[in-house]
Amino acid sequence: MMRLARSLAESMNIKNERVITAVGSIPRDIFVDEAFSLRAFSDDALPIGWGQTISKVSTVLRMTDLLDPSPEEKVLEIGTGSGFQLAALALLCKSVYSVERVGALAVRAKDLMNRLGLFGVHIKTADGSKGWSQHAPYDKIIVTAAALSGKVPEPLLEQLAIGGRLVVPVEEDGGQVLKLVLRESEDLWREHRLDRVKFVPLVEGLQKRGVEQR
């Protein structure tokens, strides 16, 4: 993984050594089904069940680099998914609070964090569009699903600390755009439009019990 992370970082002009080392040190194969274990060491998005995917390594590098987490910070992640992005964040900051709407994925991610010996990680099953107000404000917020209707959910904006950074894909102009949102004051958030991206949608509510979506 380290070789892939460094190669991708070089091609993307990412120079944050902490981010590269964190992403490269995580065994990505344990986050996917055994059938995809060999492909885990390529820059592919792979299915993890329930209609969700594990993001490309390049996407994790890009979003984590934009987030720029520091060792003393508290981070909110919306969309635990496989837990790969969460594991990287756990290596980079003091504490991470992660919200996942699919209960089975949240349980699996908890098991993987324990297996990797990662601490300062808190996961709950809930509607990610509402954030996790109990532990707000957050120094940084990262969203790994696309906000619909061109709008970042209001609760996430409110839960971001003044001076904080929020990285989020947003549905816009028939596609999706990655945005960096900076909170400059109590009532001012400044948005920067960045890359064209493709994520699963940020769906409100919880995953209904029943047959797994593939």
N, C-alpha and C positions, 0 to 999 in steps of 0.2 A: 504493500500500500504506500509506503513512504516514497518509493521510486515514482509511482504514478502521481502522487500528490505533488512532488517536486517538479515533475515534468509539466503537469498541468499549470501549476503556479507560474512557472517560467513563461509558458506560452500566453498566460493571461496577465503577465506583468504584476503578479501579486508578490510582494516582498516582505510581508509580515511573517517573520520566522515562527512566532508563537502559533499562529493560525496554521501554517503549513505543517509544523511538527505535530500539532494536536490532531488534525485530520489524518495525517499520514500514519499515525501510531495506532489507529483504531482498526481492529480486524473486521473489515466490512462483511466478510462472508458469514459471520454469525448472525447478521441482521436479516438474512434472506433465507428462503427455503433451500434445502440441500440441492434441489434440482438446478438452482441458479448460482451455486457456490463458486464455480469457476468464473462465471461472468461478473462476480462481485468485484474482481480486481481489474475491471475495465471501466471506462467512463460511460456507463449505461444506467438509465433509470430502469428499475426492475420491479415487478409486481410483488406485493407483500400480503395480498388478500384484502377483502372488504373494499374493493375498488380503489385501493391506495397504492402508492409506489414509494420506493426508496429513491431519493433524488440522486442525480448524477453527482459524482465526486466534484466535478468542476462547479456545479451549482452550489454545493455546500461550501466550497472554498470561497466563491464569489460573495455569497451572502454573509458568511462569517467574517470575511475581510471587511465588508461594508459595515457590519455591526461593530467591529473593533472592540470586543469585550476585554476588560481588564481584570486582574486577579481579585480586586476588592469589590467588584460590582455584582449586583443582583439583576438577573435576566429573566424575562418571561418569554417562553416559547409557545406559540399557538400551532398545534398540530404535531404531536409527538411522533406519530407514524411508526417507522421502524425503530426509532431511537438513535439512529446514527448521528444526526445533527445534534441531538441532545448530548450524546457522549462527548462530542467535540467541545460543546459549550461547558460541560462539566469539568473539562481539563483547563479551561481558559478563564473561568470566573469563580467568584466565591460561592454563589448559589444560583440554581436554575429552577424555575417553576414552569412546568410544562402541562398543557391542557390538551386532552385528546377526546374526541367525541365517540370513538369506537372502543368500548370497554375492553375487548379482547386484546387490542393493540396496546392499550395502557398497561395491562397486566403483563404482557410479554416484554414490554420495554422496562418495567420495573425489575423483572427477573434478569434481563441483560445487564442493567446497571449494577445489580448486585454481583453478577458473575464477573464483571470487569472491575469490581471494587471501587466504583465511582461514588463519591459522597457529595453532600450538598445538593442532591437532586430530589425534587418533589414532583410527583405526577398525580393528576386527578382526571377522572372521566367527567367531562362537562361540555357545555357549548362554548367553543373557543372564541366565538365572536363577542362574548361578554367578558373575556379576559379572566383575571383572578384577582378581584378587588381586595381580598383579605390581606394580601401582601404588598399592595401598591404603596408608593410609586416604584417603578422599575427604572434602573439606569438605562437598560436597553430592552427592546422588544423585537422578536423575530417571528414572522408569520410564514408558515410553509404551505399555505393554500391561498388561492386567489380570491381576494375580496371582490364581491359582486357589485354591479351597478356603479362602478367607478369610484366607490367611496370606502375609505378605511373606517371600520366600525368605530363609532364614537367612544365606547368604553375603552378601547385600546389607546386612543389618543389621550383620554383623560388619565389613564393609568401610567403614562409615560412621564418620568420626572422632567422637570425643567432642565434643559441642557442635555437631555437624553436623545437617543437615536432609535428609530423604528424602521426595520427593513421589511417590506411587504410587497408581494405581487398583487396587482390590481387589474381587474377586467376593464378594458378600455378600448374603444375604437375597433370592436370586433376581434380583439386579441387580448393579450395580457402584457402589462408593463411592470417591471420591477421598480419600486420607488424607495427612496431614502427620505424619511420624514424626520426633521429636526425640530424639537420643541424649544423655542427661544424664550418664551415667557408664559405666564399663566394663561394667556388667551391667544398665543401666536405659534402656529406650527408651519414650518416651511417645507414644501415638497420638492424633491428633485427626481425627475423622470430619468430612468437609466436604460436597462436592457429590455428587449423583447424576450419573454419567457413563456413557459407552459407548465402550469400546476393544476392539480385537482382543485375544484372550487371549495371555498370556505362555506360550508353548509351549516345553517343554524340548527340547533337541537342536537339530540343524541342519535346514534345509529340504532335503528329498531332491531329488536331481537329477531332472530330467524336465520334463514339460509345465508351463508357467507357470500358476498359479492366478489366475483373474480373478473 
